[in-house]
Amino acid sequence: MRTTITIDDELLIDAKELTGLQETSAIVKKALTLLVQNEAARRLALLGGTEPDFRSAPRWRPDEQ
């Protein structure tokens, strides 16, 4: 999909230097991918501990036979 966006010049320069990516489209794609991953992880973390009947899985320890 093609779109037109306005990006802060200094921010784009910093992103290019930090990532080594030179194409603006590659930087935008990387940024969107990381945004989606970050948001998904945040939402998953918010679900933590919401299952009151959940029993922890038994752990195997090498010293226990």
SENU-876800 format. One line per field, with one value per atom (N, C-alpha, C, O, CB): atom name; residue number from 1; residue in three letters; x, y, z. Coordinates in pm, whole numbers, padded with zeros to 5 digits, always signed. Glycine has a CB too. Layout:
N
atom: (CA; ...)
seq: (NUM; ...)
type: (ALA; ...)
x: (X; ...)
y: (Y; ...)
z: (Z; ...)
//
This chain:
65
atom: (N; CA; C; O; CB; N; CA; C; O; CB; N; CA; C; O; CB; N; CA; C; O; CB; N; CA; C; O; CB; N; CA; C; O; CB; N; CA; C; O; CB; N; CA; C; O; CB; N; CA; C; O; CB; N; CA; C; O; CB; N; CA; C; O; CB; N; CA; C; O; CB; N; CA; C; O; CB; N; CA; C; O; CB; N; CA; C; O; CB; N; CA; C; O; CB; N; CA; C; O; CB; N; CA; C; O; CB; N; CA; C; O; CB; N; CA; C; O; CB; N; CA; C; O; CB; N; CA; C; O; CB; N; CA; C; O; CB; N; CA; C; O; CB; N; CA; C; O; CB; N; CA; C; O; CB; N; CA; C; O; CB; N; CA; C; O; CB; N; CA; C; O; CB; N; CA; C; O; CB; N; CA; C; O; CB; N; CA; C; O; CB; N; CA; C; O; CB; N; CA; C; O; CB; N; CA; C; O; CB; N; CA; C; O; CB; N; CA; C; O; CB; N; CA; C; O; CB; N; CA; C; O; CB; N; CA; C; O; CB; N; CA; C; O; CB; N; CA; C; O; CB; N; CA; C; O; CB; N; CA; C; O; CB; N; CA; C; O; CB; N; CA; C; O; CB; N; CA; C; O; CB; N; CA; C; O; CB; N; CA; C; O; CB; N; CA; C; O; CB; N; CA; C; O; CB; N; CA; C; O; CB; N; CA; C; O; CB; N; CA; C; O; CB; N; CA; C; O; CB; N; CA; C; O; CB; N; CA; C; O; CB; N; CA; C; O; CB; N; CA; C; O; CB; N; CA; C; O; CB; N; CA; C; O; CB; N; CA; C; O; CB; N; CA; C; O; CB; N; CA; C; O; CB; N; CA; C; O; CB)
seq: (1; 1; 1; 1; 1; 2; 2; 2; 2; 2; 3; 3; 3; 3; 3; 4; 4; 4; 4; 4; 5; 5; 5; 5; 5; 6; 6; 6; 6; 6; 7; 7; 7; 7; 7; 8; 8; 8; 8; 8; 9; 9; 9; 9; 9; 10; 10; 10; 10; 10; 11; 11; 11; 11; 11; 12; 12; 12; 12; 12; 13; 13; 13; 13; 13; 14; 14; 14; 14; 14; 15; 15; 15; 15; 15; 16; 16; 16; 16; 16; 17; 17; 17; 17; 17; 18; 18; 18; 18; 18; 19; 19; 19; 19; 19; 20; 20; 20; 20; 20; 21; 21; 21; 21; 21; 22; 22; 22; 22; 22; 23; 23; 23; 23; 23; 24; 24; 24; 24; 24; 25; 25; 25; 25; 25; 26; 26; 26; 26; 26; 27; 27; 27; 27; 27; 28; 28; 28; 28; 28; 29; 29; 29; 29; 29; 30; 30; 30; 30; 30; 31; 31; 31; 31; 31; 32; 32; 32; 32; 32; 33; 33; 33; 33; 33; 34; 34; 34; 34; 34; 35; 35; 35; 35; 35; 36; 36; 36; 36; 36; 37; 37; 37; 37; 37; 38; 38; 38; 38; 38; 39; 39; 39; 39; 39; 40; 40; 40; 40; 40; 41; 41; 41; 41; 41; 42; 42; 42; 42; 42; 43; 43; 43; 43; 43; 44; 44; 44; 44; 44; 45; 45; 45; 45; 45; 46; 46; 46; 46; 46; 47; 47; 47; 47; 47; 48; 48; 48; 48; 48; 49; 49; 49; 49; 49; 50; 50; 50; 50; 50; 51; 51; 51; 51; 51; 52; 52; 52; 52; 52; 53; 53; 53; 53; 53; 54; 54; 54; 54; 54; 55; 55; 55; 55; 55; 56; 56; 56; 56; 56; 57; 57; 57; 57; 57; 58; 58; 58; 58; 58; 59; 59; 59; 59; 59; 60; 60; 60; 60; 60; 61; 61; 61; 61; 61; 62; 62; 62; 62; 62; 63; 63; 63; 63; 63; 64; 64; 64; 64; 64; 65; 65; 65; 65; 65)
type: (MET; MET; MET; MET; MET; ARG; ARG; ARG; ARG; ARG; THR; THR; THR; THR; THR; THR; THR; THR; THR; THR; ILE; ILE; ILE; ILE; ILE; THR; THR; THR; THR; THR; ILE; ILE; ILE; ILE; ILE; ASP; ASP; ASP; ASP; ASP; ASP; ASP; ASP; ASP; ASP; GLU; GLU; GLU; GLU; GLU; LEU; LEU; LEU; LEU; LEU; LEU; LEU; LEU; LEU; LEU; ILE; ILE; ILE; ILE; ILE; ASP; ASP; ASP; ASP; ASP; ALA; ALA; ALA; ALA; ALA; LYS; LYS; LYS; LYS; LYS; GLU; GLU; GLU; GLU; GLU; LEU; LEU; LEU; LEU; LEU; THR; THR; THR; THR; THR; GLY; GLY; GLY; GLY; GLY; LEU; LEU; LEU; LEU; LEU; GLN; GLN; GLN; GLN; GLN; GLU; GLU; GLU; GLU; GLU; THR; THR; THR; THR; THR; SER; SER; SER; SER; SER; ALA; ALA; ALA; ALA; ALA; ILE; ILE; ILE; ILE; ILE; VAL; VAL; VAL; VAL; VAL; LYS; LYS; LYS; LYS; LYS; LYS; LYS; LYS; LYS; LYS; ALA; ALA; ALA; ALA; ALA; LEU; LEU; LEU; LEU; LEU; THR; THR; THR; THR; THR; LEU; LEU; LEU; LEU; LEU; LEU; LEU; LEU; LEU; LEU; VAL; VAL; VAL; VAL; VAL; GLN; GLN; GLN; GLN; GLN; ASN; ASN; ASN; ASN; ASN; GLU; GLU; GLU; GLU; GLU; ALA; ALA; ALA; ALA; ALA; ALA; ALA; ALA; ALA; ALA; ARG; ARG; ARG; ARG; ARG; ARG; ARG; ARG; ARG; ARG; LEU; LEU; LEU; LEU; LEU; ALA; ALA; ALA; ALA; ALA; LEU; LEU; LEU; LEU; LEU; LEU; LEU; LEU; LEU; LEU; GLY; GLY; GLY; GLY; GLY; GLY; GLY; GLY; GLY; GLY; THR; THR; THR; THR; THR; GLU; GLU; GLU; GLU; GLU; PRO; PRO; PRO; PRO; PRO; ASP; ASP; ASP; ASP; ASP; PHE; PHE; PHE; PHE; PHE; ARG; ARG; ARG; ARG; ARG; SER; SER; SER; SER; SER; ALA; ALA; ALA; ALA; ALA; PRO; PRO; PRO; PRO; PRO; ARG; ARG; ARG; ARG; ARG; TRP; TRP; TRP; TRP; TRP; ARG; ARG; ARG; ARG; ARG; PRO; PRO; PRO; PRO; PRO; ASP; ASP; ASP; ASP; ASP; GLU; GLU; GLU; GLU; GLU; GLN; GLN; GLN; GLN; GLN)
x: (+00085; +00000; +00090; +00189; -00097; +00056; +00131; +00059; -00064; +00147; +00140; +00084; +00186; +00305; +00045; +00139; +00227; +00227; +00122; +00182; +00347; +00358; +00465; +00553; +00393; +00453; +00553; +00635; +00580; +00486; +00767; +00856; +00958; +01014; +00927; +00981; +01082; +01218; +01262; +01087; +01285; +01413; +01518; +01587; +01466; +01531; +01632; +01601; +01692; +01639; +01474; +01435; +01469; +01516; +01285; +01445; +01475; +01626; +01671; +01418; +01703; +01849; +01898; +01982; +01916; +01846; +01885; +01849; +01929; +01816; +01731; +01687; +01779; +01814; +01543; +01817; +01907; +02043; +02101; +01924; +02094; +02224; +02219; +02310; +02272; +02114; +02104; +02077; +02127; +01995; +01999; +01961; +02050; +02061; +01820; +02114; +02192; +02106; +02157; +02266; +01976; +01885; +01889; +01889; +01739; +01892; +01899; +01768; +01744; +02010; +01685; +01558; +01453; +01432; +01510; +01388; +01284; +01173; +01120; +01227; +01136; +01029; +01067; +00981; +00994; +01194; +01240; +01234; +01199; +01383; +01268; +01262; +01118; +01090; +01329; +01028; +00887; +00832; +00759; +00804; +00865; +00819; +00871; +00795; +00864; +01000; +01059; +00991; +00961; +01210; +00967; +00903; +00762; +00723; +00899; +00687; +00550; +00551; +00467; +00475; +00645; +00657; +00687; +00624; +00766; +00782; +00816; +00702; +00681; +00940; +00628; +00513; +00407; +00353; +00453; +00379; +00279; +00327; +00248; +00252; +00453; +00507; +00502; +00466; +00652; +00539; +00539; +00398; +00376; +00600; +00303; +00164; +00107; +00035; +00077; +00139; +00092; +00150; +00079; +00130; +00277; +00341; +00279; +00258; +00492; +00252; +00190; +00053; +00019; +00179; -00025; -00158; -00151; -00232; -00238; -00055; -00038; +00001; -00048; +00068; +00088; +00130; +00012; +00005; +00242; -00078; -00196; -00287; -00363; -00274; -00279; -00360; -00301; -00370; -00375; -00176; -00107; -00182; -00225; +00032; -00197; -00261; -00411; -00470; -00203; -00475; -00620; -00697; -00820; -00659; -00628; -00696; -00689; -00588; -00630; -00796; -00791; -00776; -00724; -00915; -00821; -00815; -00693; -00684; -00939; -00600; -00482; -00387; -00354; -00410; -00343; -00244; -00110; -00102; -00286; -00006; +00127; +00169; +00135; +00229; +00242; +00293; +00401; +00482; +00348; +00403; +00509; +00645; +00659; +00484; +00743; +00879; +00966; +00961; +00939; +01045; +01139; +01271; +01321; +01156; +01327; +01457; +01556; +01522; +01447; +01678; +01777; +01807; +01837; +01905; +01799; +01830; +01714; +01730; +01870; +01597; +01481; +01465; +01467; +01353; +01448; +01433; +01296; +01264; +01540)
y: (-00117; +00000; +00123; +00129; +00000; +00218; +00343; +00448; +00455; +00392; +00527; +00634; +00747; +00726; +00583; +00864; +00979; +01015; +01032; +01099; +01027; +01063; +01171; +01186; +00938; +01245; +01345; +01292; +01258; +01483; +01285; +01231; +01338; +01404; +01101; +01356; +01450; +01411; +01296; +01452; +01506; +01479; +01423; +01326; +01605; +01484; +01438; +01297; +01215; +01535; +01269; +01135; +01031; +00922; +01131; +01064; +00973; +00953; +00841; +01027; +01058; +01046; +00956; +00869; +01186; +00978; +00894; +00748; +00658; +00943; +00724; +00587; +00520; +00403; +00585; +00594; +00539; +00505; +00401; +00639; +00594; +00569; +00450; +00368; +00693; +00441; +00335; +00198; +00097; +00369; +00194; +00064; +00021; -00098; +00070; +00115; +00082; +00071; +00047; -00047; +00089; +00088; +00225; +00327; +00051; +00228; +00356; +00393; +00511; +00353; +00294; +00323; +00362; +00292; +00201; +00474; +00520; +00418; +00398; +00653; +00353; +00253; +00136; +00082; +00202; +00097; -00012; +00029; -00051; -00054; +00154; +00205; +00212; +00173; +00343; +00260; +00268; +00127; +00105; +00341; +00033; -00105; -00164; -00226; -00193; -00143; -00192; -00128; -00197; -00163; +00002; +00073; +00021; +00001; +00223; -00001; -00052; -00195; -00230; -00048; -00277; -00414; -00413; -00486; -00491; -00331; -00322; -00266; -00310; -00236; -00172; -00116; -00223; -00234; +00000; -00302; -00409; -00514; -00559; -00475; -00554; -00652; -00599; -00672; -00689; -00474; -00414; -00407; -00439; -00274; -00367; -00357; -00494; -00510; -00286; -00594; -00730; -00783; -00846; -00824; -00756; -00800; -00729; -00790; -00774; -00601; -00525; -00580; -00596; -00377; -00610; -00664; -00803; -00837; -00669; -00883; -01016; -01005; -01082; -01095; -00912; -00893; -00850; -00888; -00788; -00772; -00730; -00846; -00839; -00625; -00954; -01072; -01157; -01243; -01155; -01135; -01216; -01223; -01121; -01163; -01345; -01364; -01349; -01331; -01271; -01355; -01335; -01466; -01465; -01255; -01580; -01710; -01760; -01819; -01813; -01739; -01772; -01922; -01958; -01721; -02009; -02153; -02219; -02342; -02219; -02142; -02197; -02255; -02192; -02088; -02380; -02443; -02441; -02470; -02590; -02406; -02402; -02540; -02641; -02346; -02545; -02672; -02724; -02646; -02656; -02856; -02910; -02891; -02901; -03060; -02864; -02841; -02961; -03014; -02711; -03004; -03112; -03051; -02959; -03201; -03102; -03053; -03168; -03280; -02992; -03143; -03250; -03324; -03443; -03193; -03258; -03324; -03407; -03481; -03221; -03397; -03477; -03593; -03574; -03391; -03711; -03830; -03890; -03990; -03936)
z: (+00000; +00000; +00000; +00073; +00122; -00078; -00084; +00001; +00004; -00231; +00070; +00150; +00159; +00136; +00292; +00193; +00210; +00358; +00419; +00122; +00415; +00556; +00572; +00488; +00643; +00681; +00715; +00832; +00936; +00750; +00813; +00915; +00951; +00863; +00867; +01080; +01127; +01069; +01082; +01283; +01005; +00939; +01034; +01002; +00875; +01151; +01248; +01297; +01315; +01368; +01318; +01362; +01256; +01288; +01395; +01132; +01023; +01009; +00986; +00891; +01024; +01019; +01132; +01110; +01028; +01253; +01367; +01341; +01369; +01495; +01288; +01260; +01158; +01172; +01210; +01056; +00954; +01014; +00983; +00838; +01098; +01161; +01256; +01257; +01236; +01335; +01435; +01375; +01425; +01533; +01269; +01211; +01097; +01068; +01163; +01033; +00915; +00790; +00681; +00936; +00806; +00692; +00625; +00694; +00736; +00494; +00424; +00354; +00327; +00324; +00326; +00258; +00361; +00460; +00176; +00338; +00429; +00443; +00553; +00382; +00334; +00341; +00431; +00500; +00200; +00431; +00518; +00664; +00751; +00480; +00691; +00828; +00877; +00990; +00837; +00794; +00832; +00856; +00952; +00723; +00769; +00786; +00917; +00991; +00668; +00946; +01071; +01191; +01289; +01073; +01184; +01295; +01320; +01436; +01266; +01215; +01231; +01286; +01369; +01098; +01239; +01289; +01438; +01515; +01212; +01479; +01621; +01704; +01818; +01639; +01651; +01721; +01745; +01855; +01642; +01643; +01656; +01757; +01840; +01519; +01750; +01845; +01987; +02080; +01807; +02005; +02138; +02195; +02312; +02132; +02114; +02161; +02192; +02290; +02056; +02110; +02136; +02267; +02345; +02019; +02292; +02416; +02536; +02641; +02411; +02521; +02630; +02665; +02783; +02593; +02563; +02586; +02648; +02735; +02456; +02605; +02662; +02809; +02892; +02584; +02841; +02980; +03067; +03184; +02988; +03012; +03088; +03123; +03219; +03010; +03046; +03074; +03185; +03241; +02949; +03219; +03318; +03450; +03504; +03342; +03499; +03629; +03629; +03736; +03725; +03515; +03513; +03515; +03507; +03392; +03525; +03530; +03674; +03714; +03430; +03753; +03896; +03924; +04029; +03963; +03835; +03860; +03798; +03795; +03808; +03748; +03683; +03787; +03887; +03600; +03759; +03847; +03776; +03656; +03884; +03848; +03790; +03744; +03807; +03890; +03634; +03583; +03677; +03727; +03439; +03701; +03787; +03721; +03599; +03816; +03802; +03752; +03787; +03898; +03812; +03691; +03714; +03756; +03691; +03590; +03862; +03908; +03904; +03943; +04051; +03858; +03843; +03973; +03968; +03789; +04089; +04216; +04268; +04365; +04320; +04207; +04247; +04151; +04030; +04251; +04203; +04118; +04135; +04072; +04151)
//
